[in-house]
Amino acid sequence: MKSDILLSNITFSVKKPVLKKIIKSKMFNIVRVCLEKGLEIQPHPEPYAVFFFILEGSGIFTSKDGEFELKKNDSLFIEANEIRGIKSLENLIILGVQDGH
């Protein structure tokens, strides 16, 4: 796989995050998530752990430990069943690695 695929064919929507599945396996899933500036995913729990790596842009990320502003090359790990939320401060591109739950 070419490394530039993560930043090619980028699409944003004013209505909802745009997800692109990169890899899906029994052990983990990798997705690219694009959020247009101002778009928000309200804090909510999920049954899987996730590692977020910011490819482009910046946003406010919510976890059980509070709110954190993350920007390009920052990362955050959130355990399974913990709350997570995202508000994009500018067009935001995230690589998400989820456990295989």
C-alpha positions in Angstrom: 0.0 0.0 0.0 1.3 3.5 -0.8 1.6 5.8 2.2 0.0 8.7 0.3 -3.4 6.9 0.1 -4.3 8.3 3.5 -4.4 11.8 2.2 -5.8 11.2 -1.3 -9.4 11.5 -2.4 -10.3 13.6 0.6 -14.0 14.4 1.0 -15.8 16.6 3.6 -19.5 16.9 4.4 -21.2 19.7 6.3 -23.7 17.1 7.6 -21.7 14.3 9.0 -18.2 12.8 9.2 -16.9 11.1 6.1 -15.4 7.6 6.9 -13.1 5.6 4.6 -12.3 2.1 5.6 -8.5 1.5 5.1 -8.1 -2.0 6.7 -10.7 -4.3 8.4 -9.5 -7.4 10.1 -10.5 -9.6 13.1 -7.8 -7.9 15.3 -8.2 -4.2 14.4 -9.8 -1.8 12.0 -8.2 1.3 10.5 -10.4 4.2 9.2 -9.8 7.7 7.9 -12.3 10.2 9.3 -12.8 13.6 7.7 -14.7 16.3 9.6 -15.5 19.7 8.1 -14.7 22.7 10.2 -17.3 23.2 12.9 -18.7 19.6 12.6 -19.0 17.8 16.0 -19.4 14.2 17.1 -21.1 14.5 20.5 -19.4 12.6 23.4 -20.6 9.1 23.6 -19.3 5.6 24.7 -18.2 3.0 22.2 -17.6 -0.7 22.9 -14.1 -0.7 21.3 -10.8 1.0 22.2 -9.5 3.5 19.6 -6.2 5.3 18.8 -6.6 8.6 17.0 -3.8 10.1 15.0 -4.3 13.6 13.5 -3.2 13.7 9.9 -4.3 17.2 9.1 -6.2 20.0 10.9 -7.1 20.4 14.5 -10.0 19.7 16.9 -11.2 19.4 20.4 -11.3 15.7 21.6 -13.3 14.7 24.6 -12.4 11.6 26.8 -13.1 10.6 30.4 -10.0 12.8 31.3 -11.5 16.0 29.8 -11.1 18.0 26.6 -7.9 18.2 24.6 -7.0 20.3 21.6 -5.1 18.1 19.1 -3.4 19.1 15.9 -1.4 17.5 13.1 0.8 14.7 14.4 -0.9 14.5 17.8 -2.5 11.4 19.1 -4.9 10.1 21.7 -5.9 6.6 23.0 -9.3 5.9 24.5 -10.2 2.7 26.2 -13.3 0.6 25.3 -16.6 1.8 26.8 -15.2 5.3 27.6 -16.8 8.4 26.2 -15.3 10.1 23.1 -16.2 13.1 21.2 -14.7 15.4 18.5 -15.3 19.0 17.5 -13.3 20.1 14.5 -11.7 23.6 14.7 -10.7 23.4 11.1 -11.0 20.8 8.4 -9.8 17.7 10.3 -8.5 14.4 9.0 -8.0 11.6 11.5 -6.6 8.1 11.3 -8.5 5.9 13.7 -7.3 2.5 14.8 -10.0 0.5 16.5 -9.5 -2.8 18.3 -11.3 -5.7 16.7 -14.1 -5.8 19.3 
